[in-house]
Amino acid sequence: MDSIYKIYDNTIGISFRWKQVKSNLTQIIFRDTGFHLTTEEIEFFIDKVCDAKMQKPCKSCELSGDCRSVLLQTPSDKVSMAVNYEELGQIEDLLRGTLFQIRMNNYLNDLCKN
């Protein structure tokens, strides 16, 4: 953990930046998947999560919200993920928490420059 700067974490994943790498990309990992995203891509991903929340569960599904029946588009137009509603909420929290921390850190860094 000494080589990363943790931005945000929750029960499904973590977001961080590598200390030794000068980049505007944030590493976001949840389940078995990792993304390297810009701030704009994180915002886009949040929009895709909101779109996915509009999907209705299968009417005849006995598993209710536990099955991975929600198709979540990612910032890559070549990658989609199957998630359940609980995971979708946790992914949204991870993305929004990450975006909040990035914006707060940028604001504080700009404020301290003055």
N, C-alpha and C positions, 0 to 999 in steps of 0.2 A: 504493500500500500504506500510505500515511500516514493514510488515512482509516478504516482498519479495524484491529481488534485480532484477530490470528490466534489461533485456539484450537488447531486441529489440522489437519494435512494428511497425505495419503499419495498414492500414485500415481493414485488415481481421483478425488480431490477435495480440498476444503478446507472448514473450518468457521471462521466468524468472527462478530464483532459489529461494528457500525458505531460508531466512537468518538463521533460527534456525535449519536447517537440513544439516548435513555434508554429501553431496552426489555429485557424478559426473554427476547426471542426470539433464537435463534441462527440465522444463515444457514448452511445446509449445501448445498454445490453438488457434484454429481458428474455425470459425463457432460454432458449438455445440460440438466440439471434442477436447479432451486434450490428449497429449502424454507426457510420461516421457521418454526422449531419451538421450543416450550417444552421444558423439561427432561423433563416428563412425556411429551410427544410423542416425544422422542428415545428414551425408555425403551420406549414402545409400538412404535416403529419397530424397535428391536432385537428385540422379541418377534416381530414379523412376519418379520424376517430369519431367526430361528431356525425359525419355521414353514416358511418357504420352503426351508430347508436339508433339510427332511424329504421334499421332492418328489424323485421318482426320474426320472432322465433317460430319454428315449425309448429303448426297447429296440433299435430298428432304426436309430438315429441313428449315422451314421459320423463325425459331428463330435465326438462324445462330449460333453465339458464345454464346448466352445467355442461351441455355438449358444445363442442366447438363448431357451431353452425353460423357464426358471424364472419363474413369475409371482410377483412381489413386491408384496404389498399395502403401501400407504403409510399414514401417519397420516390422510390424507384418504380417506374411504370412496368417493370418486369417482375416485380415481387409483390405478392399478396399473402396474407396470413389468415389461417382459420383460428379464431379465438372464441371463447365463451364470453358472456356478458360481464362476469366478474373480472376476468382478465382485461377486458376492454376498459373497464373503469380504472383498474390499476395502471394500465398503460397510459390512459389519459392523465392520471395523477402524476405519473413519472414525467411525462412530456411537459405538462403545465408547471410542475415544480422545477424542472430543469430550466425552462424558459424564464420563469420568475427569477431564479437565482442568477442566471446569466445577465438578465437586464439589471438586476440589483447591483451585481458586481461591476457592470459597466458604468452604471450611474455613480456609484461610490468612487470608482477609479477616476472618472471625469471630474467629480466634485473635489477630490483630493489634489488634482493637478492645478486647480485654481488657487 
